[in-house]
Amino acid sequence: MSSPTLEVEQYLGELRDTKNLATALKVSRDYILAMKHHGFRMPGGKATLRMAHHFIANCDDFMVRERRPASPQPPAASSDTPRERPLKRDRHTP
């Protein structure tokens, strides 16, 4: 039977891809992508929780800003508005 300390070490040392790392850290995938953009290295596209915690703790100037809300889209044309059909381009034979 393994000790709890050994299980924690295995959990922290397990290599994870971006999606699994985000799930384990309870953040969005975009947060991990922001970390990578800021210099977080994921050799082979994988990193450990220990690497992520180390990066977050030691990189003082890393912070993620909330996204601005998207600008409202113009209302779509209503269904009773007549629309012009696109012209068909017929192939002409010589």
Backbone as CSV, one residue per row, in Angstrom:
resi,resn,N_x,N_y,N_z,CA_x,CA_y,CA_z,C_x,C_y,C_z
1,MET,0.842,-1.178,0.000,0.000,0.000,0.000,0.890,1.246,0.000
2,SER,0.550,2.225,-0.817,1.385,3.423,-0.909,0.942,4.467,0.108
3,SER,1.877,5.296,0.482,1.573,6.330,1.471,0.873,7.499,0.785
4,PRO,0.106,8.290,1.537,-0.577,9.447,0.951,0.391,10.452,0.340
5,THR,1.583,10.575,0.924,2.578,11.506,0.391,3.014,11.086,-1.003
6,LEU,3.200,9.810,-1.194,3.608,9.303,-2.496,2.516,9.530,-3.538
7,GLU,1.260,9.351,-3.148,0.153,9.582,-4.067,0.080,11.053,-4.474
8,VAL,0.301,11.954,-3.529,0.290,13.390,-3.830,1.431,13.718,-4.785
9,GLU,2.608,13.160,-4.548,3.753,13.404,-5.426,3.466,12.908,-6.847
10,GLN,2.840,11.751,-6.957,2.499,11.233,-8.283,1.469,12.125,-8.962
11,TYR,0.486,12.620,-8.185,-0.542,13.497,-8.733,0.064,14.806,-9.230
12,LEU,0.970,15.385,-8.442,1.587,16.652,-8.833,2.588,16.482,-9.972
13,GLY,3.155,15.301,-10.114,4.165,15.063,-11.136,3.636,14.479,-12.427
14,GLU,2.340,14.245,-12.509,1.752,13.663,-13.719,1.717,14.690,-14.848
15,LEU,2.203,14.291,-16.028,2.176,15.195,-17.177,0.754,15.311,-17.716
16,ARG,0.350,16.533,-18.000,-1.017,16.801,-18.464,-0.978,17.723,-19.669
17,ASP,-1.947,17.540,-20.561,-2.072,18.456,-21.687,-2.833,19.704,-21.221
18,THR,-3.042,20.633,-22.123,-3.649,21.917,-21.766,-5.022,21.739,-21.131
19,LYS,-5.847,20.910,-21.727,-7.213,20.727,-21.220,-7.212,20.096,-19.831
20,ASN,-6.427,19.042,-19.642,-6.375,18.377,-18.340,-5.729,19.255,-17.278
21,LEU,-4.746,20.040,-17.671,-4.106,20.958,-16.724,-5.095,22.021,-16.270
22,ALA,-5.883,22.535,-17.202,-6.896,23.537,-16.856,-7.938,22.942,-15.912
23,THR,-8.346,21.719,-16.171,-9.324,21.057,-15.304,-8.756,20.861,-13.900
24,ALA,-7.512,20.419,-13.807,-6.898,20.178,-12.503,-6.705,21.476,-11.716
25,LEU,-6.389,22.563,-12.416,-6.202,23.854,-11.741,-7.525,24.594,-11.515
26,LYS,-8.611,24.063,-12.083,-9.942,24.670,-11.994,-9.958,26.066,-12.600
27,VAL,-9.342,26.165,-13.780,-9.345,27.400,-14.558,-9.769,27.047,-15.977
28,SER,-9.975,28.047,-16.795,-10.360,27.792,-18.178,-9.125,27.454,-19.009
29,ARG,-9.371,26.890,-20.158,-8.285,26.577,-21.087,-7.604,27.868,-21.551
30,ASP,-8.373,28.936,-21.658,-7.811,30.227,-22.059,-6.794,30.738,-21.035
31,TYR,-6.991,30.412,-19.766,-6.043,30.802,-18.724,-4.696,30.130,-18.970
32,ILE,-4.724,28.839,-19.318,-3.484,28.120,-19.609,-2.830,28.695,-20.865
33,LEU,-3.629,29.027,-21.859,-3.078,29.628,-23.081,-2.452,30.984,-22.788
34,ALA,-3.046,31.754,-21.860,-2.460,33.038,-21.461,-1.130,32.812,-20.738
35,MET,-1.065,31.755,-19.928,0.195,31.426,-19.260,1.264,31.097,-20.297
36,LYS,0.902,30.299,-21.299,1.862,29.931,-22.340,2.317,31.166,-23.105
37,HIS,1.382,32.060,-23.401,1.725,33.289,-24.116,2.674,34.149,-23.283
38,HIS,2.568,34.037,-21.974,3.391,34.843,-21.073,4.728,34.185,-20.743
39,GLY,4.940,32.959,-21.259,6.242,32.339,-21.064,6.233,30.984,-20.377
40,PHE,5.070,30.465,-20.034,4.992,29.142,-19.410,5.366,28.099,-20.451
41,ARG,6.333,27.247,-20.118,6.829,26.263,-21.069,6.152,24.931,-20.841
42,MET,5.657,24.356,-21.930,5.052,23.028,-21.886,5.771,22.168,-22.925
43,PRO,6.922,21.599,-22.568,7.664,20.786,-23.529,6.813,19.597,-23.990
44,GLY,6.713,19.424,-25.276,5.902,18.341,-25.817,4.416,18.571,-25.631
45,GLY,4.018,19.790,-25.290,2.606,20.110,-25.091,2.053,19.611,-23.772
46,LYS,2.941,19.247,-22.843,2.488,18.727,-21.549,3.269,19.391,-20.424
47,ALA,2.618,19.500,-19.271,3.257,20.069,-18.087,2.634,19.444,-16.848
48,THR,3.308,19.597,-15.724,2.803,19.057,-14.464,2.135,20.176,-13.669
49,LEU,1.346,19.773,-12.679,0.753,20.764,-11.783,1.826,21.525,-11.036
50,ARG,2.891,20.823,-10.679,3.991,21.470,-9.967,4.603,22.581,-10.835
51,MET,4.787,22.309,-12.121,5.330,23.326,-13.029,4.400,24.531,-13.113
52,ALA,3.096,24.275,-13.190,2.118,25.362,-13.294,2.090,26.195,-12.019
53,HIS,2.074,25.526,-10.862,2.081,26.257,-9.590,3.359,27.077,-9.436
54,HIS,4.477,26.510,-9.853,5.751,27.223,-9.779,5.724,28.476,-10.660
55,PHE,5.179,28.354,-11.863,5.091,29.496,-12.771,4.207,30.594,-12.180
56,ILE,3.044,30.202,-11.686,2.100,31.191,-11.140,2.696,31.888,-9.919
57,ALA,3.390,31.138,-9.071,3.967,31.718,-7.854,5.149,32.632,-8.151
58,ASN,5.952,32.306,-9.158,7.185,33.053,-9.405,7.081,34.114,-10.489
59,CYS,6.032,34.134,-11.230,5.887,35.137,-12.290,4.979,36.251,-11.769
60,ASP,5.603,37.275,-11.208,4.849,38.350,-10.563,4.021,39.174,-11.543
61,ASP,4.510,39.346,-12.762,3.796,40.212,-13.698,2.754,39.468,-14.532
62,PHE,2.492,38.186,-14.225,1.458,37.451,-14.948,0.109,37.692,-14.298
63,MET,-0.824,38.174,-15.083,-2.201,38.300,-14.625,-3.104,38.247,-15.844
64,VAL,-4.254,37.693,-15.642,-5.209,37.542,-16.739,-6.330,38.528,-16.499
65,ARG,-6.589,39.323,-17.509,-7.695,40.274,-17.421,-8.954,39.598,-17.922
66,GLU,-10.072,40.032,-17.407,-11.339,39.499,-17.887,-11.585,40.027,-19.291
67,ARG,-12.233,39.218,-20.076,-12.564,39.653,-21.429,-13.637,40.722,-21.375
68,ARG,-13.511,41.667,-22.288,-14.561,42.664,-22.408,-15.780,41.997,-23.032
69,PRO,-16.959,42.408,-22.631,-18.138,41.802,-23.246,-18.164,42.120,-24.739
70,ALA,-18.623,41.178,-25.509,-18.684,41.367,-26.959,-19.675,42.472,-27.288
71,SER,-19.345,43.245,-28.308,-20.257,44.302,-28.714,-21.525,43.670,-29.279
72,PRO,-22.663,44.293,-29.054,-23.910,43.700,-29.536,-23.935,43.639,-31.062
73,GLN,-24.428,42.539,-31.554,-24.523,42.355,-32.997,-25.742,43.105,-33.518
74,PRO,-25.668,43.622,-34.758,-26.844,44.293,-35.315,-27.972,43.275,-35.468
75,PRO,-29.196,43.732,-35.279,-30.311,42.792,-35.390,-30.390,42.208,-36.800
76,ALA,-30.709,40.943,-36.866,-30.823,40.278,-38.164,-32.069,40.771,-38.873
77,ALA,-32.045,40.685,-40.175,-33.206,41.100,-40.963,-34.381,40.199,-40.613
78,SER,-35.539,40.784,-40.512,-36.707,39.978,-40.158,-37.109,39.097,-41.332
79,SER,-37.870,38.082,-41.032,-38.228,37.118,-42.075,-39.216,37.680,-43.082
80,ASP,-39.944,38.750,-42.733,-40.901,39.296,-43.684,-40.268,40.329,-44.614
81,THR,-38.999,40.606,-44.443,-38.309,41.539,-45.326,-37.916,40.810,-46.609
82,PRO,-38.328,41.338,-47.761,-37.957,40.653,-49.008,-36.450,40.746,-49.239
83,ARG,-35.907,39.675,-49.728,-34.479,39.640,-50.024,-34.295,39.325,-51.497
84,GLU,-33.223,39.857,-52.029,-32.910,39.543,-53.423,-32.193,38.209,-53.454
85,ARG,-32.574,37.388,-54.386,-31.907,36.116,-54.532,-30.598,36.330,-55.266
86,PRO,-29.585,35.579,-54.924,-28.324,35.711,-55.655,-28.476,35.247,-57.105
87,LEU,-27.778,35.925,-57.987,-27.829,35.549,-59.391,-27.093,34.251,-59.613
88,LYS,-27.703,33.376,-60.388,-27.015,32.141,-60.722,-26.102,32.401,-61.908
89,ARG,-24.949,31.886,-61.806,-24.005,32.047,-62.915,-24.030,30.767,-63.717
90,ASP,-24.733,30.847,-64.853,-24.826,29.671,-65.710,-23.536,29.472,-66.491
91,ARG,-23.219,28.226,-66.673,-22.052,27.907,-67.508,-22.468,28.044,-68.953
92,HIS,-21.683,28.749,-69.680,-21.979,28.945,-71.105,-21.165,27.971,-71.923
93,THR,-21.842,27.335,-72.844,-21.120,26.435,-73.738,-20.765,27.174,-75.015
94,PRO,-19.664,26.888,-75.619,-19.270,27.612,-76.836,-20.079,27.238,-78.042
